[in-house]
Amino acid sequence: MTYKIIGDSCLDLTEELKRDPRFQMVPLTLQVGSAQVVDDETFDQKSFIDMVKACPECPKTACPSPERFKTAYEEAEAEAVFVVTLSSHLSGSYNSAVLAKELYEEEKREAKETATKKIAVIDSLSASSGELNMALYIQELCEEGLDFEAVVEKVQAFCGHMQTYFVLESLDTLRKNGRLSGLQAFFATALNIKPVMGADKGVIIKLDQARGINKALQRMCDIAVKEAGDMVSRKRAVICHVNNPERARYVKEELEKRARFKEVVITEAAGVATVYANDGGIVLAM
């Protein structure tokens, strides 16, 4: 079975995967003040971070249109198309991708054409590292020779037990976009307390906290390994950083002190994760 894995631009592909024709990102649009930035291969992270710091307004994101997803489906030269999106609790990207699938299939029916490819749209209930972790799992299953239905079934089960964690330098963007209470953000800023955050079925939750960024990262690793339990050696850990590769390598080292993993992957945030995780943020999925 030939396959294509399509994500929105919070998929945060590694540099190697960006060159792999079996992977594709459909970009969101980022807005900083009056400026609009397309989160595609032209995205310049350092310039964008400077733009955000200079703008008094909170940056915002807009999901891709159904037409953008539909075009990606039409152009995919594959028998199976797997679409991985941001959590539907955080973005309209999933709904847009589902509508695109419906429009694509409706056009085929109206033209009395047989659909030449199967499409599955999967809500990651995560973001960034979580999306990439799911995409890599889909690739594994396809390379093992599983059929379309079996891949979908296994990925949906995988989604149910994958965990996502993050530690951020600043909670301002999440707070201003209504993802956190103002009280949480105030204490984190005033006392240099860094919350360890996670996700509960795609909704952001606070798991713990620590004084200072390194202690918070260590605590995140403690929690992640403990929650993985006996399955940890079979898991892939995916670490995404915003403009701080040294911090990502630190997290990798801390994880490997605690457990042996199937694989540890480090990737860099594209635009969407840069907006919400801010400069220096770390997102971990496993």
GIFEN-V314686 format. One record per helix or strand. SS is the DSSP state (h for helix, s for strand). FROM is the first residue (numbers start at 1). LEN is the number of residues. Records with the same first field share a line. If there is no record, write none. Layout:
SS = FROM-LEN ; FROM-LEN
This chain:
s = 3-6 ; 23-4 ; 29-4 ; 35-4 ; 60-3 ; 80-6 ; 118-6 ; 164-4 ; 193-8 ; 203-9 ; 236-6 ; 263-6 ; 282-4
h = 15-4 ; 45-10 ; 66-10 ; 93-18 ; 129-15 ; 148-14 ; 172-5 ; 182-9 ; 213-22 ; 245-14 ; 271-7
